[in-house]
Amino acid sequence: MADIIEERRVSPVKRKSTPKIEFEERKKIVFHIQSVEGMPQTGWQPLPSTTVFVESIDTKQSFSTEPKKNNSNITWHENSPTMDLKDSSKVRFEVRSQYLWNKSVLATTEVYDIRRLIAMQIEAGQDITSFFSLVLTLAPSVVGKTGKSKYAMLNLNIRETAVKDRNTQITAIDQQKFLEACQQECLVYLHQLSEKMKHLRGVFIDSKFTPLIDIVLGVAEGVYKTIEDLVTRNINKVTVQCFKAADDAFEPYQSLTARQVAKSGESTLDSLQEILCSAVKSLEAVDRFLRTPDAFTKDKLEFKVTSWIHYFEVQRSGKEVADRPSASNKGSRRVKCPAHMGRNTELPTYNMLEMDLPETYAYNPYERPDLVRHIAEWIYSLSNPRNSPRLHPSKPNVFCLYGPERCGKTELASRLTGCLGELGSLGGYFTFDSKCANSPTSGMTPEQILDALPMTIIHQACTVEPDAAVQIGLAMSKNPGAIHDRLEVRFEKLFVNAMREFDSSRPAAAWNPLSPLVFIIDGIGSSGTPVQPATVRALADFLSSKAVSRLPAYIKFLVICRSETGLHHMLEEAGVGSICEMAGGVLRVEYQTPTNSPSSTIDPSFIPTRDAPSPSAKSELYHPLL
C-alpha cells in the first residue's frame, strides 16, 4: 500500500458544532388499566357503565376505557386508550359513571406528567404484566356519611409503542418546526461526512479508495437533494441519528496520514473499505425511506435504517466486527461479479459471449471525481443527477457516457467495475471492442456482437443473482422459440418478464428492495470494432424500447460510446435516460447551484459541496486529465 500512497501533511478536519434541536418529540403512549380497588359499595356499584378516563391537561381531551363486567368485578383487558403525548405532557385519571349521579366524576388522581409515569413504570418493571398504583381521591358524593376511606387505588401499566410514521406523532402546529429542525441537523451531519470524505481522498490519493470515496460523495449529494425537496423530505429523528452515526464512524480515520495508514496493515484498509461500502448502502436506504409514501412500507424501511445506526456505532468502537444490516427474508443471494463471466450450464448457451471485466489501468492517475459522483448519484439515489440537463426521468435506467477517442472512457469503466463489484452492484460487462484482452468478439461483425447482447446479459445476471435463474429458466422453457426472435422481443420474453416476476415474488419485496444491478456496455465505436450506423440505430432502438423501460427499477445500463457514433443523439431524441459528455482533455459537466425553498431555514454552508467552487448559478468545471 505504501507504494501507491504518498506522504501528505493534511490537517485534521475540524468538527463543526452541531446545533441541538430544542424540540420535544411526541410519543404514542398506551395506558393499560388493570383494576380499581377500594371503591365503597354504598352509593356505587361496579357496573359496566363505569369508565376510567385519561384526560390530557394540555389539550383538554379525554380518552376512555371500555371495561367489561365479570361477576362483581370490572376488568379492562386491552381496551386501553392510546394517546400522542410529550414527556412533559400532563394527564389525569378519572373514574366516571355513565348513568349514575348524572355522569358525575366518582374519583380522580392528581396531575402527572408522562416523564414521571414512565419512571414509575420502569421502577415497577418493563413487561406488560408489571403494574403500578396511583391514588384516587373519591368524590364527596361517593364517600357520603359512611365514614369510610376517602381514597381508592388505580392499578395500571403505561408503555410506549412503535408507530408507522414518527412524523404523525407531532401536532399540526409543530410539524413544520420539527421538519425544519431535523432537516437542518441532517444537512449538518451530511456536510461533516462530506468533509471527512474529502480529507480521506487527500490521504488515499491515487489509490483504490479514491473512486469509492467519490461514490460516497455522489450518493450524499443525491440524498441532500432528497432532503431539500419539499415533497420527499419525510425526515424524523431516526434519519438524523443515522447520519450522525455514519459521520462518527469515520472520525477515527480523519487524522490519519499516509505513513500511519501504511503502518496500520491490511486489516485497517479492509475495515475502511467495508465502512465506505456501508456508507453507500446506508445513504441509499435513507434516500429510499424518505421517498416512500406508504405508511406500512415506511415503517419497515425505517427499521432497516435504524439497524445502520447500530452498525456504525460498533464500527466506531472497534470492539467487534459488525455485519452490514440485511433483512431476514431477502429472497436474493446476490454474489460478487466474477472477473471472468462464463456460461451458465443450466441455460441455453446459443448466441452468448463469455466476457472478462476490464483491467484497471493502474499506471494512469485517477482524476474523474465529478463524473464518478454524477454516475453514483444516478445509480444509488432516485434523485435526478444535477449535472445532467439532458435527463429523461420517465426512463431513468439508462446512462449514456460519450466522448472522443482516448479520453479515458474504458479506463473509467474499469475503475467503476471494481468499485461496483465491491458494493455488490455490478451485474456484468459487455464490450464491442475486439482488441480487448481475451476478447470473445474477435472475427465477429458489430451486428453479430449486438445480437449476442441479450443472452450474454441473461447469463451474467444468473451468475450474480442466482435465485433469478429459476425464473429465467422457466421463461425459456415457456418460450423456446424466443431465442431466435428480434432483439427487443427476445430480451423481453426471456429476461424482462422473468426479472419482473422474480422481483415481485420475493418475500417482503415492497420494503426490502434489491440494491442496484448495473450492466456496463462499453466499446461502442472502438477502433477494434468500428460500428456501422445501422448497428448504432439498432442499439439505440433496443435501449429506448418498451422492454428496457419495463425492467425493475434496480436494473440499470451504463452505456459508454464514442462521440462520432451519434448514439447519444439518438437516445436524446428518444427521450431515454441521462446523457453526459466526457470531453477530450477535460471533463465537462454542468453544475446547478441548489436553491432553498422560500420556507426553508437551512444555512447554505451545510450543503455538501464539490471539490471545485461554483462561482455562478450555472458554470462549467474543467478538470485536466493527467
N, C-alpha and C positions, 0 to 999 in steps of 0.2 A: 504493500500500500504506500510505503514511503516514497517509491519512485514516481508515483503519479500525483503526490500532494506536495506542493512547495510550501515552505515555511512563510506564513503571513502573520504579521502582528496586527490583529484586529481587536479593537477594544470591545469588551463585552457590551451587549445591548442593554441599555438601562431600562429597567422595567417601569413602565408608566403606572402611576397610581390609578386604581380603578375606582370611579365614584360609586359609593354604596347606594343601592336603591332603597330609599326610605319609603317602602310601600309594604303594607301588610296584606299578604295574600289570603284569600278566603279558603276555608276547608269545608268539606262535606262531612258533617257530624251526624251520627246516628245515636239516638237515645233509646236504649232498650230498658223499658220499665219492667221490673220483676214483680214487685208487690208493694202494697201499702199496709202497714201494720200499726195497730194501736188506735184505730178509729173507734169511738164509743158507739155502742149499739143503740142507745136511746136517741131517737130523732134521726138516726142514719142507718140505712140498710145497704148491704153490698149488692146493689143492683147492677145489671149490665149497662144501665144508662150512666153510671158513674164513670167519669173520664179524667185522666191525668193530662193536663195541658202543659206544653212547653212554650213560654212566651218570650219572644225576643224584645228586650227593653229598647234596643236601638231602633228597630223598625216597627215596633208595636204590633207585630204579627204573632198569632198563636197557632200552634200545631198540636193536634190532639191524637191520643192513642185510640185504639179500638179494642177495649177489653172484652173478655168472654167470661161468662159465669160458669163455674164448675162447683156444683153443690152450693155451699155457703161462701166459697172463696171466689175472688176475681183474679183472673190471670190475663196477662197482656201478651204473652208469647213474643212473636217477632213483629207484631203490629205496632211499630215504633216510628215516631216522627224522624224525618231526616231534614237537616237544615244546613244552609250555606252560611258559615259564620267565620269571623276572625278570632284570633287568640284573645283579643281584648273585648270581644262581643260579650254582652251581659244577658243572662237569661234568668227566668224564674219559673218554678214549677208550681202548678195549682191543681188541686183536686176539685172538680166541679160536678154538679149533678144536673142532668139534662131536664129533669122533671120536678124534683122536689125543691122546695124553697125558691120557686121561680128562677131556676137555673143559677142559683147562687154559688159562690165560692165556698167550699167546705173547709179547705185547708190550703196553706201556701208556705213556700220556703222563703228564705231570704234571697237576695240577688247574688248570683255567682257569675264570674267571668269564666270563659271557656278554658283559659290557661289554668285556673285553679281546679276546675273539674278534671281536666286531663291529668294534672298532678295527683289528684286523689285517686284516679283510676290506676295510674302507674303504681301507686303505693299498694292498692288492693290486688293488682295483678293485671296482666295484659290480655288474657284469654277471655272468651265470651262468657265463661261461667263465673268470672270474678266480678262481684258486685260490691258497691259501697253504699253507704246510707246517708241521707240528708234529713234534717229535722223539719217536720211540717208543723206549723203553728195553726191550731184549729180555730175556726171562726167562732165568735161568741154564740151564735145561734146553734152551733153543733154541741158546744160544751154545756150550755144551759145552766141549770141549777143542780146538776148531778154531782158536782164537786170532784169529778174525775180529772185525770191529767188533761192539760191543755195542749199536749204535743203528741204527734204521731211520727212514724218513720217511713220514708220513701226509699226503697231499695232499687238501684238502677245500675246500668252499665253504659258507659259512653265510649265510643270508638270512632276513629276516622277511617273512611272508606276511599277506595280508588275511584276516580271518575274518568270518563272517556275523553273529555277535553277540559284541561285545567283552566282554560280561559273563561269557561262558563261559570266558574266559581266566583267571578267578580261581578259586582253590580254594574249596571249600565253607566253610572256616573264615573266609576273608577276605571272603566275598560280602556279608554284612550290613554289615561295616565299610566296604566300598567303596561300596555303595549309599547309606548314610547320609552319607558324606563328600561324594559327588557331589551328593546331594540338598541338603545344606546350602549348598554353593557355588553351585548353580543358583539357590536362593532368594535368596542374597546379590545376585547379578547381576540377578535379576528385580526385586528391591527397588530397586536403584540405577537400573535402567532406568525404573521407575515414577516415581521421584523426579525424574528428568530430564524425563519427560513432564509432570509437574505443574508444573515450573518453566517449560517451554515454553508450557504452557497459560496461565500468567500473562503471558508476554510477548506471545503472539498472541491476546489476549483479543478476542472478538467478530470473529474473522477466519475465513477458510475453513479454517484449520488446526485450529480448536478441536474440532469434532466428529471430525475424523480422528485427533487425539491421543486423544480419548476412546475411539475404536475400538481403538487400540493398547492402552490400559489395560484395556479389556474382554477382549480376547483374552489378554493377560498374566494376567488373573485366572483365566481358564479353564485356561490351561497350568499355573498354580500348583496348581490342584486336581488336575490330572492327575499332577503330580509328587508331591503329597501322598498320592494314592491308592496303597495297598499293592499293588494288582493291576496298575496301569498304569505304575508308576514304573520302567520299564526304562531307567534312566539310565546313561550312561557318560561318558567324558572328552570325547567329541565334543559331547555335549549341553552340557556345561559351557563348552566353547570357543565354541560358537555364541552362547550368552547373553552371554559376555564380549565377543565381537566386536561384537555389537549394542549393548551398553552403551557400549563405547569409541567406536563410530561417532558417537554423539550428544554426546560430550564437547565437541567444538569449538563446539557451539551453546548449551551450558548457561550461558555467561556473557554471552550477547547481551542487549542492551536493545532496546527498540522503536526508538530513534533509530539504533542501529547496523544493525538489520535494514533500516530504510528506506533507509539509505545504501548497503547492500550490493548492491542491484539485484535484478532478476528472476531472475538466474542462481542466486543463493543460495536464493531462495524455491523455485524449481523443484527444486533439488537436495534441499532439505529435504523437500519434498512427496514426492519419489521415495523417499527413505530411510524416511519414515514409512510409505509403502505397502509397502516392502520388509520393514519390521519386522513388519507384519501377516502377510505371506506366510511369513516365516521362522518366526514363532511357530506358525502353522498347520502348517507342515511338521514342526516338532518335536513338536507335540501328536499328529499322526498317527503319527509314528515311535514315540513312547512307547507308543502303544496297539496297535501291530501285533504279534501273537503269532508269525506265520510267520517263520521264520529267514531264508529267501531274500528275502522281501519286505523285511524289516528291513534286510538288507544293502544292497539297492538304495536304500531310503529314507534310510539313513544316508549314502550317497554324495551324495544331494541336500542333506541337511542340512549336510554338510561344505562343499559349494560356497557356502553362505551365509557361512561364515567368511571365505573369501577376498573375497567381495563387500564385506562390512562393513570389512574391513581396507583395501581400496582406497578406499572412501568416506572413511575417516578420514584417509588420507594426502592426498587431494585432488589427486593427481598425474595421474590419468586418470579417464575416465568408465567405470564398470563396469556392464555389463548385469546385470539381475537374473537369477539362475540359472533355467534351464529345461532339461528333458530333451530329448535329441536327437530322440526319437520321440514327441512329444506326442500326435499324432493329433487335434489340435484347433488351429484358428486363430481363437481367440476374439477378437472385436473389441469396442471400447468401444461401449456402447449409445448410439445417436444421440438427440439431443433430440427429433426427430420420427421416430416409428416407423411407416413406411409399409407398404405391401403388398409381399409377395414375389411377383413376376410369374410365378415358376415354380410357384406353388401356387394352388389354387382360392381365390378371394377372396370366396366366398359367406359371408355372416354373420360378418364380422370388422370391427373398428373400428380406424381409424388414431388412435393416441394420441400426445400430447405429454407429455414429462416436466414435472412441476410446477415452477414458477419459485420460486427461493429468496426468501423474504421478508427481504431484507437489512436492512430498517428495524427489524425485531424482533430484540432481543438473543437470543442462543442461551444457554439455561440448562437443558439437559437432560442433564447428564453421566451420571448413574446409569442413566437409561433407555437412552441410546445404548450405554453399556458393557454393559448387560444384553443388548441385541439383538446386539451384536458378539460377545459370548460364545456366544450361540446360533448365530450364523452360522458363525464361524470355529473353534470348538473343539467337540469331541464331548462335552464335559462338560455336565452339566445346569446351566442357569443358577441360581445360588444364590438369586436374588431371587424366583424363581417357585415358590411352594409348590404351585401347581396345574399340575404338569408331568406329561406322559404320555410317558415315554421311548420307548415302543413305537411311537409315531407322532410323531417329533420334527421333521418337516419343515414344520410349520405353527406360526406365532407370531401370536397374536391380541392386538392392542393396542386397547383400548376406552376411551372416555371421553366426557364430556358435550360439548355444543356449545361451540365456540370455546375449547377448552382447548389448541389448538396441534397437533393430530394431523397435519393435512396439511402444516403448516409443518415439523414434524419429518420427515415423509416426504420433503419437498423437500430437506432437508439430507442425509438418508441417500442419496437418489438420486445426489446429487453425489459423495459420498464413495465409495459402492459403484461408481459409474461409474469413478472414478479407480483403484479397486482391480481393475477388470475383473470385478466380481462382480454387476453389475446385469443381470438378464435382460430386464426390461421393467416397464411400469407400466400399470395398468388402473384407471379410476375410474368410479364410478357417478354422480358429480356432473355434472349437465348445465350448471352455471353456470361451470365451469372455462373458462379461455381456450381458444378454438379447439376446444371440446368437440365430438366427433362424435356425442354421445348426445342432442343437442337434439331434442326431439319424440319420443323413444323412451320406452317404458314400462320400469320396472325389470325386468320379465320378459324383454323383448327385449334389454336390455343384458346380463343374466345369460346369455342364450342365446348371445351373441356372445363370451363369455369364452374358451372353448376355442380357437376359431380365431384369436382375437387373440393368445393366448399362443403358439400354434404359429408364427404369422408373426413374432412378436418373437424367439422362440428361434432361428428360422432366420436372422434378421438378425445376432444376437450370436454364434451358434455355427454358422457357415455350413456346416461339414462335416457337421452333423447334418441339413441339408436333404435330402441324398441318401436317408437312411433314412426321413425323414418323407415324401418324395415316393413312395418305394416302398410305404409303408404306405397312402397314399391311393390308389395305383393298384390295390392288392390289395383295398381296402375302399371302393369308390366310393360305396356307399350309406350309409356310416357317418356322412357329413356331416349326415344327417337323423335319426340315432339320438338316444336320450336323452342328456342332458348327460354323465353318467359314462361311458356306453358309447362315445360319440363321442370323449371325451378319452382313454380307454384305448386304443382301436384306432388312433387317428391320432397320438397323441403319446407315451403312456406306453410302449407296446411298441416304438415306434421309438427312443425315447431309451435304453431299456434295451439294445437291440441296438447302438446307436451307442456306448454306454459300454463294453460288454463286448468289442466288436470292435476297439477301439483298440489299437495296439501298446503292450505293457507296461502294460495298464490297471491291473493289481494294484498295482504300485509307482509308477505315475505318475498318481495320481488328479487329476481336474479340480478346479479351485477352485470354491467355491460359486457358484451361479447363482440369484439371488434375484429373484422376481417380487412386486411390491408391488401389492396390491389395496386401493384406497382409496375413500373417499366413500360408504361403506355407511350409509345413513340420513341423508345430507346434505339440507339444506333444498332444494337444487336438484332432487333426485330422491328424494322420500320412498319408502322401500322398504316393501312390504306384508309382513305376517307370512309369507305363503306363499312369497314370494321369499326371505326370510331363511332359512326352513326348507330350501328347495331349495339355497341356497348352503351351508348347514351340512351337508346330506347329501352335497354334492359334495366338500367339504373333508375329510369324515370317511369318504369312500368308499374301497373297496379300490384303486381306480385311483390315487388320490393317494398312498396308502401304498406302492404298488409302484414309485413313481418312484425313480430313482437317488438316493442319499443327498445328493448335492451340489445337487440342485434343491430350493429352498425357497420357501415362500409367507409373506410378511409381510402379514397382513390387518389393516386399520385400519377401525374401525367406531364408531358412536355407542353409548352405553350402552343407550339405550332400544330398540335393535333386538333385544337379547337374544341376539345371535349368540354372544357369549362363553359364555353359559349352555348353549346347545345344543352347542357344541364341548366344553365341560367334561363334559357328560353323556355325550357320545360317546367321551370319553377321547382327545381329539386335542390334540397339541402343547402349547405353552407359552402361558399366558394371563396378561396383565399389564394393570393398570389405570393410566390416565393421568387423574388426578382434576383437577377444575376448580380452578385457582388454585394447586395444589400437585401435586408429583409424589410419589405414594405407592408405595413399594416396601418389601419386607421383606428384612431382612438377617440371615443366619445366620452367627454368628461361627464360623470354622473351628476344629476341634479336631484336634490331632495325635494319631496313634495312640500307644498306650502305649509301643511300642518306639522311637518317633521321638525324635531328639535335636535337633530343629530349634528354634532360637530363634524365638518368635512375632514378634519385631520384624522378621524378614526377610520377613514376608508383605507382598505389595503391597497397600497399604491404599487405601481410598476417600478422597474429599475430606472427607467428614463422619465423625466418630468413631462407634464403635459401643459405647455405654456398657453394653449388656447383651447377653445371648445372643440376644435377639430384640427388635429395636426398630424403630421407624418413622422414616424420614428424610423431612424436608419441605424442599422447595426452592421458594421463592417464584418465581412467574413474573413477570418484569419487563415 
